[in-house]
Amino acid sequence: MSSEKFTFEGHSGQALAARLDHARGTHRATALFAHCFTCGKDIAAARRIAGRLAAAGITVLRFDFTGLGHSGGEFANTSFSSNSEDILAAAQALEARGMAPALLIGHSLGGAAALRAAGKIKGLRAVVTIAAPFDPGQVTRHFGDAVERIRREGSAEVDLGGRPVRIGREFIEDVEGAALGEDMKALRAALLVMHAPGDAIVGIDNATRIFTAARHPKSFVSLDDADHLVSSASDAEYAAGVIAAWAARYIDPASAEASAEVPEGVTRVAEADAAGFLQDISSGPHQLLADEPKAMGGSDRGPSPYGLVAAGLGACTSMTIRMYARRKEWPLEHVSVDVTHAKVHAQDCEDCGPGAKIDQFRREITLEGDLDDEQRQRLGEIADRCPVHRTLEARAEIVTVLL
């Protein structure tokens, strides 16, 4: 994933720190990600979701709200409304760069702020909330006895997840009157509500209220046993995959522009997780994953490299058979190909030493349809004419250039 630092002016004129995660392959759309309360743009869920969306062709801008992370300003002087204004400022910064957001994603209180801002973002087509509260004021329940001290003294430190955060009176007063009913009426974009039934921080009833208040088109997806921060890598991957698939309906394919990052005719493979083996694969407008099984130290989120080679052979075989049967107008109804790979002892190999092994791909082809024996036999012979089959049987030259 290609990522760059991005800075823009927030609601109070302070410089806000952001990161722009560029789409791989064809750029389909730009998304804006608003993080959870007192978190930051680099929280694991934000990074993982942005990475997966970038692999699906969606550029993502994630930023630190005023006073958080690397952004300027004092968090104690911010409010729920100012968070929404920061989102609008981020959208305007993207528009000025020619990348107006079509998709807005908000996590937790960032999701509520996103719903407030959504109706004011020109050209926005889709909104996603993750574990968002319908009534933002409920966040004050986690401040304990500090609420009255904040009202009395103007600000006070609150322990949130083991770290002190200074909260101001303006935030308390603003968030307590921030019910989203009127904001939902102004929403003109499609809405996807994502929430875990067991969320201990923001109850599932909030998702129900958001969904009920929204107009169609709207969708709800359960995050099952995910925690509030979506801290599990598998939960974040799942959420990102659903978002990418759902948003595709609302992103105009005609507006997609070919990315210069991966030139035409090049298949690019790049690490997605340096701690494991997960790989992002970009080939034209298509994105794939490659990985290793968990037993080999991988996370098993994609086929192994040999699995991809086997897939290439199987796909090419099926296409070649179908092309021939179509040209002959034979009654072939369906083709399926099972391919397995193994290392076997070399036989009749002039260049192989004693005990050497070679790669063997076993291919089992199933042909369905009212075909006679002669036609089946012929299609079996045609399978050997598959270009990938010929490449694997021949000696290929691999030229390596270290950049």
N, C-alpha and C positions, 0 to 999 in steps of 0.2 A: 504494500500500500504506500503510495506516494503522499507525503503529508508536508504541509508548510505552515509556518507561523503566520498568524493574521491578527492585525490590530485594528480596532475601530473605536469611535467615540461613543460612549454610553450615554444614558439619559441625563447625567449631570455634567457631561463634558470630560469625564475621566476616560483614560485609555483603557479599553477592555481587551484582555488577552484571549486569543482564540486559536484554534487549529483547524485547518482546512484539509480534510482527507479526500484526496482526489479519486474519482471513479477510475476503475480499470477498464480498458477497452472502450466501448462506446459510452459516452456520457449521456445518460437518459434523463437525469433531472438533478436538482440540487435540494438537499434537505437541511433544515436547521434544527439542532438538538439543544434543548434546554434541560440542564441537569437538575438533580434533586436538591432539596433544601440544605444549604450550607455545604454541599458536596463540592463539585468542581468538574471541569471539562475532562479531566483525566481519570475520573473514577472508572473502575474496571468495566462496568456495564456500558458506559458511554463509549469507551475505546473499542470494546468488542462489537457493539452494535454498529458503530461507524465503520469499522473494518469490514464487516460482512456486507453492509450496504454498498460500500465502495467496490467490493468485489462484484456486486450485482449491477454496477454501472451508475450508482447514485453518489454524487459528491456530497459530503457532509461537513457542515460548519458546526463545531461545538465550542462553546466559549464559557469563561468564568464570569458570573454575575458581578456587579460592582462590589468591591471590597472582599472578594473571594479569590483564592488561587493567586494568579499572577496579575489580576486586574487591579486598577487603581481605585481609590476611594475608600470610605469607611463603611463596613457592612452595617454597623450600628445605626447609620443614617439612612439605610435603605428601607424599603417597604415592599409589600406584595405588588402594589401598583408600579413601583419603580422597576421591579423585575420584569413586568410586562412591557414597560417602556424600553428596557434593555433588549428584549426580544425584538421589538419593532426597530430599534437602532441596528441590530444585527441584520435584520431583513433588508433594511435600506442600504447597508454596507455591501451586502451581496448583490443587490440590484444595481448599485453603482459600478460594480465590477462586471456586470452583464450576466450575473448568475442568480437572478431572482429566485427565491425558494418556491418550489411547488409543493413541498412536503414539510410539515412542522411536527416535530416529535418532542413531547415533554414528559419528564420522569418525575413522579411524586408532585411536590409543590410546583416544580417546573412545568408539569402537565397542566395544572390549574392556571398558571400564568400564561401558558400557551393558548388555552381556551379563551382567556380574556383578550389576548392580542390577535388571535386568528382573524377575527372579523375586520381588522384594520390592515391586513397584509394583502396588497393587491396581487392578484393572480394565483393566490394560494389554492391548491386543489384538494389537498388531503391533510388531515390532522390525526396524530396518534397520541394517545395518553397511556402512560404506563404507571400503574399504581397511584393514580392521581386522586386527590380529595375533591369531592363536590363542594364541600364547605371548607375553604382554606383555613378558617378560624380554628379548626380542630387541632392544628399544629401546636397551638399554645398549651394543649393538654400535656405535652412532653416537657414543658418548662417548669412544672411543679410549683413550688412556693415562690419562684422567682417572678411570677407574673405581677403580683402586687408590688414587689420591690421595683420592678421596671416602671410601673405606672407612677410610683411615688418619687423615684430618683431620676427618671428620664432614661436610664439604661442600666443594664446589669449583665453580669456573665452568667450563662446557662451551660450546664454540662450536657452535651449532646454526644452520645456514643463514646464517652470517655475523654472528650476534648472540650475546653472552654470556648464558648462563642458569645460575644457581646451582642445583646439584642436591645434595640431601642424602642421607646414608647410609640413612635410613629408606626413601627412595624406591627405592634400589638393592636393598636387602634384601627389600622388599615385592614389587616387580615381578618379581624373579627366582623367586619362589615362587607366581606368580599364574596358573598354567595354568588354562584355562577349562573343563576337562572336567566337573567337578562342577557348575559354573554352568549349563552347557548342559543337564544333566539336570533342573535346576529350572525351565528355561524353559517356560512354558505358553502363550506367545503365538506367533503366526505369525512366521516369520523370512524376511527378504529379505537375501541376501548380494550386495553389489555390489563388484566388484574389477576392476582393469585387469590383463591378463596381463603387461604390461611394467612393472608397478610396481617401481621400483628401490629403494624404501625398505622396503616390506613385500611379500614375494613372494607370488605367486598361490597357492602351496601352503597359505598360511594360510587362504584362502577355502575351499579344499578340506576342510581339517580342521574348520573351523567348520561347514560344510554337512554333512559326514559325521556330526559329533557331535550335530547338532540333530535333533529329532523333527519329523515332519510336523505341520502344513503348512509347507513351506519352499521357497524359490525362489532361483535364482542368476541374476544378470544381469551380463554382461561390460560393462565400461566401455571396452572396446577400447583406444585409444591414449591415454587420459587419463593425466595424471601423478598422483602420489600426493596432491597437494593439490587436485586437480580444479580447477586454476586457470583453465582455459579456460571462457569463458562458455557455449559450446555444449555442453560436457561437463556442466556444472552444470545447464543447462536440461534436457538429456536425462535426467540422474539424477532431477531433481525430477519430471519428467513421468512417468517409470516408477514412482517412489514413490507419486505421487498415484493413478495408475491401479491399481497393485497393492493399495494400502491400502484402496481403495474396497470391496473384497470383505469386509474385516474391520471396516468402520465401519457401524454400524447406521443406515440412512437415516432410521428413525423418530425417532432421537435428534437429528437436525439441527434447529436452530432458526433461524428467519429472522433475519437480521442487520438491526438498525435503521440500520446505516450507509448502506445503499442502499435507500431506500423503494420500496415496490411501485409498479410502473408507470414507474420511472425507469431509464434506461440510463446508467450512469456510465462515463466514459472518463477514465483517469488515466495519466500518464507512468509507464512502468516503467523507462525508461533516459533520463535527461536528456541524456546525451551523444549519443544517436541519436534515433530516432523511435518505438521500440517503445512500444505502449500496452496497458494492461490494460483490458479491457471487462467490466463486470459488468451482467448483466440478469437480475434475479430470482436463481435458483440457478445460473445459467449464467455461465461465464467464457470469454472469447475473447481473442485477441491481434490487434492491427493493427500494421502496419509498412510500411516502404517497401523497395523492392529495394536491393541493395547499390550499384547504379549511381547511386542517388539519395541515397546517404549513410545508408541504413538497414541493418538486419541481416537482412532478409528472413525473419523468423520468423513472419510472419502476413500475411494479405491486405492489400493497400493499401486506403485508404478507398473508392476507386472499385470495388475488387474486392468489398468488402462490400456496396456499393450494388447491384452486379450480382448478387451472391449473393441479396440480398433479392428482387430481381425474379425471378430464376430459381426460387427456392423458392416464392414466391407463385404463380407461373405453374403450376408442377407441382402444387401443392396444389389450386388452383382447378380444373384439368383433372380431377384424380383425384376430387374431390368431385362434379363433374357426372357423370362416367362411372359412379361408384358409385350415384348416385341413379337414373340411367337404366338401371342394370344392364347396361351395355355391356361387352364382353369386352376391356377394356383391361388388358394385363398389366404394362406398365411405361412410365414417363415419364422422359425426361431432357431437360434444357434447357441449351444452351450459350449463354452471354451474353458479348458483347464490348462494350467501350466505346471510343468515339472522339470526337474533336472534328471536326465537319464544317462546311463553309460553309453558312450559313443561307440557306434558300430560302423564299420566300413568308412572310417574317417581317415584319410591319408595324412592329414596334418595334426592329428590328435595324438598325444602321448598315452602311455599305459594308464588305465584307470580314469581317463578323462571323461567328463560329462558334457552333454550338450543340452540346449533348451528344447523341450518338446511341448508343442501346443496340441492338445487333443480337441478335436472339433466334432460335436455331435449335432447334426442338422435334422430338424423336423420339418417336413413339408406337408401341408394340409391342403386338400382339394381333390377333385376327381381326376387325378393324374394316372396314366397307365405306367407300367413298369419301365418302358423305354423312356418316357418323359422324365421319370424320377432319376433314372440312371444318368440321363443327359444333364440334368440340373446338378447332380452330384459332381459331374466332371467340370461343369461351369464354375462351381465353387472354387476350384483350384486356379481359376483365372482372375480371382480377386487380386487387385493390385497390392494390397497389404500382404496377402499370402505370398505373392512373388517377391516382395521386398524382404520378408522374413526368411524365405528360402535362399535368397541370393546373398551375396556379401555386400553390405552397405559401407560406405565410407563416412566417417564422422570427423568433421573438421572443427577443432576447438580453438577459439580465440579468447584469451584472457584479457578482460577490460579493466 
